[in-house]
Amino acid sequence: MAFCDLSENMDLAEEIIKYLTQFVVKNCSDDLELFTRFVDKALTSRLKNTAEAAFERLPYSDAIELLKNSKKKFEFEITFGEDLQSEHEKFLTETYFKKPLIIYDYPRNIKPFYMRLNDDQKTVAAMDVLLPEVGEIIGGSQREERLAVLQERMAETGLSTQEYWWYLDSRRFGSAPHSGFGLGFERMIMFLTGINNIRDVIPFPRTPKQIDF
């Protein structure tokens, strides 16, 4: 999305999750009743909470401190500069905030070169949207539009500027602040149905001795 910074990216990510959830609550009540009855008793209330509540927003550094100070014992150690594990995401969304959460401004060393470097020179303008019971549903960032900074980041990560000449040209001959994100389709179906195994929501038939796909 051209002329879109990280804040606007987060706004749109929250908006699309709420829209999809509201649509299902409004138009698929019979299905929701079925899933709530047989799959997840808390499904309907969780969807309504997601559709109505403002998503929490938290910088990565604050999320790390919150987890460290929680006094909860996790299987995986909480370390600044490492990606959050599923158990950490579940604690934040299901136990602490009890609603969707957007974590942003991740350390530069754990994110791709094309994510925009923040003024602190330590973090990049990246974000993840986390939902209760599902975890990460959206990942995205503001892209680096500054040619010189992009070249520095590529050198830092060991990428060849010659092989990526076509990517650099998209900045060299004019660019603008821009952002984007991707939504996990199957994970969204998991969230909307309460089904907790992603293999059960993949839209392809799964039958014995069939490996065409």
N, C-alpha and C positions, 0 to 999 in steps of 0.2 A: 504494500500500500504506500503510494508516494505521499510525501509531506506528512508522515505519521511518525511520531516519536514513541518512546517506550510507554509513556503514560497513556497515550491514546490507544496503543496496542493492547494494553491491559484492559482498558475500558471496553474495547470491542470484544476481547476474549470473554470477559464477564457477561457482556450483553448476549453473545451467541449461546453460551451455556444456559443462561436464564430463558432465552427465547425457546430453545429446544425443549427445555424442561416444562415451561408453561404450556407449550403446544401439546405435549403429551398429556399433561394433567387435564387440560381442557378437552381434548379430542379423543383420548383413548382411555376413558374411565373404566370401561368394561375390562380391558386388558390389565389395567393397573389393579383393579379389584382381584383379578385372577392371580397375578404375581404376588400381591400383598398377602393373599390367603394361603398360597401354596409354596412360595419361594422365600419371601422376606417380609415379616410382619411389620417392620418399620419403614417399608418402602415408600408408601404414600406420604407419610409425615416428613420423611427426609427430602422427597422431591419438592413438597410445598415449601419447606424451609429454604431450600436452594433457590427456588423461584422468587422468594420474597426478601431474603436477607441480603444485606450488602456483603460482598466477599471481603474477607480480611486480607490486608496487604502487608508484607513483611520483608525487609531486606534480608538477604542470605545471612549476613553477619549476625543480625538479631535473632534469626531462627536458630543458629548454632548456639548462641548464648542461652536462649530459652531452653533448648534441649539439654544443655549441660547443667543448667540450674534446676531442672525438673526433678532431679534425684531419682529418676526412673532408671532401672537397669535395662540397657539395650544389649542385644547380641553383638551388634557392630558398634565400634567405638565412634564417638562423635568428634570429628576432627575438622578444623577449618581448612578449606582447600580441597575437600573431598565431597563427592556427590552424596546427597541424602539417600538413605536406604528406605525401603518400603516401610519398615517398622517406625522410622522417624516421621515419615509422612503421615502414617496412620495416627500416631500420637498427636500430632499437631492438628489434624482435621477432625478426628473423632473424639479425642479426650480433652485437649486444651481449648481449641476454639469452637469445636462442635459445629463447624460450617466450612464451606469452601475457602481455600486460602490461595493467594498468589504470592509466590516468593520471587524476588527480583534482585538484580545487581549481584550476579555470581562472580567468583574469582576468575580472573582472565585465564589462568592456567588450566582450567577444566572446561573451557568453552572454545568453539571453533574460531579461527582467525577473522572471520567475516562479521563477528558481532562487535558492535560499536564500543570502543574503549571509553570509559567514563573519565571525568576530570581527575579523579583520584589516582589514575594510572594503575590501579590494582584490580578494578572490577570492570565488567562489561554490562551493557544494557540488555540483559537477558531476563526472561521470566518463565516460570512454570506455574500452571494452574493445577491445584490439587483438589480432588473431591473425596469426601468420606467414602469408605469402602472400596474405592477404586485406585486412589493415588493420582499420579500424574495423568491428566487428560489432555492438556495443551502444553506445548513447548514452543517458545518463540523468542524473538529479539528484535531490537533495532539494528539495522545493518550499518556497517562502517562505510560512510560515503566519502571520507577524506582519503585521497589517493596516497599521500605520504604515510599516513598512519597505517593504511592497509598494507603497504609495501613493508613497513617495519614489522607488522604482525606476521606477515608471511615469512619473512626472514627468521623471525623468532621461532616459528614452528617448523622451519626447515623445508618450506615449500618453494618450488622453483618459480620464479617470476616469469621465466621464459615459457614454461608450460601453461601458466595461467595468464598469458598475455591478453586473452580475450576477456577475462574477468576484470583485469586492471583497466582495459579500454572502456569498460562500462562506467568507470569513474573518471578516467583521464579526459574523456570528451564531454563531461558534464554529468552531474548527478544531483540528488537532492536527498534530504533526510527521508528514510523509508524504513518500514518495519513489516514483519510478517509472523505468522505462526501456523502450526499444524495441529489439527484436532484428531485424536485417535478414535476412529469410527467404532471399532469393536468395543473399546472401553466406554464410549458413550452409551452403547446399547447395554453393556453390563450395568452401568449406573441407573439407566432408566427402567431396567427389568428386575434388578436385584440379583441377577445370576452372577455367581462369583468365580466362574471358570471361563476364561476368555475363549477357550476352544468351543464352548457351547453357544457362542454368539457369532462365530465366523459365518458369513453368508454363503457358504459352499457346503454341499452335502458331504457328510463323512460316513462312509459305509465300508465294510470290510472288502479288501481286494480291489479297491478303486483308488488309483493314484494318478489319474489323468492330470490333476492339477497340482 
